[in-house]
Amino acid sequence: MNYKKWWFIFLMIGIISILLFQYKRPIYRWYYNLNKYDASMVYKSDHIKKYAIHGIDVSHHQGAIKWNNVKHPDSTKQIDFVFIRAVVGTEKDKRFKENWTGATKSQIKKGAYHYYWSDVNSAKQAAVFKNQVVLNKGDLPPVLDIEDMSNVQNKASLRKGLKNWIAIIEDHYGVKPIIYSGEAFYRDILKPDSYFEEYPRVWIANYNRVNAPRISWDFWQYSDRFPVDGIKTLVDGNVFQGSQHDFEALLVP
């Protein structure tokens, strides 16, 4: 009797194992797609919709953008601004000029950003940015995008280089740049320096399910899976924390 009982139990375990093997892929695929769907719909959440000013950022990775068709997927909102990558270290973004012209014609407020190479001389990088970007009245300030630690210098030296890039760019354009970084990077690498602790223009990336970044910010990049008409790929979704008056006060005079 005991043998029959254990034989039945082993048989059931085997059947269940086979069923799980057969169906686990569809189950995992369903779960993955569900999460993908949620990630691309964050813009519908109340903690995002409450902000009045929304925007995106793009680079040559988005391919050719139909700027005349660019619009927010929520009909109650609009794309108010776009940050366009101009330079990666000392290399110019392949589609910057094309995107800059397209954004200008579409009358979306635009700004240029520089992806900083932490192991390359800051003055050389600033020189390439100045050569690439011409700002006019009504444009957004330049952006310094820092995401990586250096392999050849310590944190203090990295921060010194960032300050030098900011000083050169501010002197050239007459406006204080915006600093972009991930929340953890800004908190752990930059904020220990009082210069960055008190910096007035900060753009923070945090894609986690939070109501807002937990450090001071002006712009928040809340998703990298934002669907926008006119752009083939998903893009980064951003919001500005402040009023229309605050936003316009940022623009190049």
N, C-alpha and C positions, 0 to 999 in steps of 0.2 A: 504493500500500500504506500509506504514512504517513498519507494523508488518511483512509482507512478506519479506521485505528487511532485517530486523534484524534477522528473522528466517533463511534466507539464509546465512547470515554472521556467525551466531552461528553454523550452519550445517557445513560450510567450515572449521571453527576453529576445530570442532570435528573431521572431517576427517583428517585434517593435523596432529592433535595430535595423532590419531591412527597410522598414517603412521610413524610418528617419533618414537613412542613407538616400532613399529614393526621393524624398521630398524636402530635404534640408536646403538644397540649392534654391528652389522656388521660395521657400520661407525666408531664407537669408536675402534673396533678391527683393522680395516684397518689403522686408524690413529696411533694406538699404535704400530702396526707392522712396519709401515713406519718409525717411530721414532727409533724403535729397529734396523731396518736395517741401518739407518743412523749412529747410534751410533757404530755399529760394522764395519763400513766402513771408519771410520775417518782416518785410516792409509793411505788411498788413497788421502787424501787432500794434496794440495801443501805445506801447512804450516807444515806438518809432513814429507812428502817425501823429503823435502830439507835437512833433517839431514842425515848424512852419517852413523851414528852408531845407531842401533836399538836393543832393548832388551825387556825382560819380567821379571816378578817376580812371584814366585810360592810358594805354601805351601802344606800341606797335603790335603787341600780342593780340589785340582786338581785331587786327586786320583793317580792311577798309570799312569805315563807318559812314552810314548814310545820315549825315547830320541833320538834314531837313526832316527826317523821320524820327529823330530821337525824342522820346517822351517817356514820362513816368508811367509804369503799369497801373497805377492807381489814378483814376480819372479825376480825383479830388486834389491831386498833387501835381507838381511839375518839377522838371529838372532845372534847378535854379543856378547850379554852378558845375563846372568840371575842372578837375586838375589833370593836366596833360604832362606825361613824362617827357622831359626835354633831353636829359643827359643821364647816362649810367656811368658813373666814375669819370672817365675821360672820353667816353664814346657817346656820340649823338644818337638819340632815338630815331629810328628809320622813318617813322611817320609823324614826327613832331610837327613839321611845317604844314603838312597836309591836315592834321588834326587841329592845329592852331587856326588855320584859315577857315576850316569847316565850322569850328565852334564860334568864331567871330561872325560868320555869315548867319548862323542860327541865333545869334544874340544871347547865347548862354554865357553867363559870367565865367571867365576862364582864368586859370592860373597855371604856371609851369612848375614842375617839380624835378628835383635832382636826386637821383639814387646815389647815395654816398658810398664810395669804396673806402673802407676803414684803413686799408693798407697803403693808400696812395696819397701823395702830398695834397693837402687841402687847397693850396693856392692854385695848383695846376687844375684841379677840378673846378674851382670857381671861375678860372679863365675860360674854360670850355663853355660853362653855363652862360657867361656874359656874352660870348660870341654867338651863342645859339638863340638867346631869348631877348626880344625887344618888348618891353612893357609899355602900355599906353594907359591913358586915363580910363579908369573904370575896370582895369584888370585886377585880379587878386594878387596878393604879395607872392614872391617866390617861396617855394617849399624845399626844405632840406629833409630828405628821407633817410633816416639812419636806422638800420635794423640789425647790423652784425658787429660783433666784437672784432678787434684786430688780432692777427696772429703774430704781429711783430712789435706791438707797442702795448703799454698798459692802459688802464682805464683813464688815468689822468691825462696821458698823452693824446688819447682819442678825443677826450673832451676838449683839449686845447685846440686840436685840429678843427673840430666842429665850430668852436667859437671863432676861429680865424676865418672859416668859410662864411659864417654869418656876417662877420664884420666887413669883409670884402664886398659881399653882395648888398648889404645894407648901404654901404658907402656909394656903391655904383648906382643903385636904383632909387635910393632915398626913402626906402620903406623897410620896416623890420620884417624879416622872413618868418614863415611859419615852420615849426619843427614837427615832423611826422615820425612816429615810432609806435611799436607795440607797447601795450600798457606795462607789461612786466619789464621790458627793456628800459623804458623811460624811468620807471620807478626804481629799478635796481642799479642801472648803469649811469643814468644822467642826473636824477634827482639828488644824489648825495652831494653834488656840487650846487652851491647856493644860486649860481648863475641860472641853472636849469630849473631849480626848485621854484624860482620866481619868474621864470620866462613867461611872457604875457600871451603868446600865440602858440597853442599846442593842438595838434591833430593826433588823436589816439586811435589805434586799431585794437578792437576786442570783438571777436566773433562769438564769444561764449554767450550762453543764455543769461545775460545780465540786463538789468534795467538801464544801466549806464556805466561807463568806466568809473573806477573807484579812485581816480586821481583827477585833478583839475584838467579841463579840456574845453576847447572851443569848437573843434570839429571831431566827430566820432565816425570812424569807419566800422560799421556794425556788421557787415556781411561781405563776403567775396562771391556771393551767388545771387546777384541782383539782376533780374531779367529786364532789359530795356529795349524797346522798339528801335530799330535802326542799327543795332549792334548784334552781330552773330553770336558772340560769346556772352556768357554771364560776366558781369563786371562787379566792381566794389561799390556797395551802397554806403552813402554818407549822409549825415545830418549836421546842421550848424546849431549850436546852442546859443540862442539869442534872438533878438527881434530883427526885423527888416532894417531898422535904423542901425543896429549894431553891425549887421552884415555890411551895409553900405559904408560904414565908417572904416572898414578894413580895406576898401578898394583904393587903388592908386589914385591920388588926387590930380 
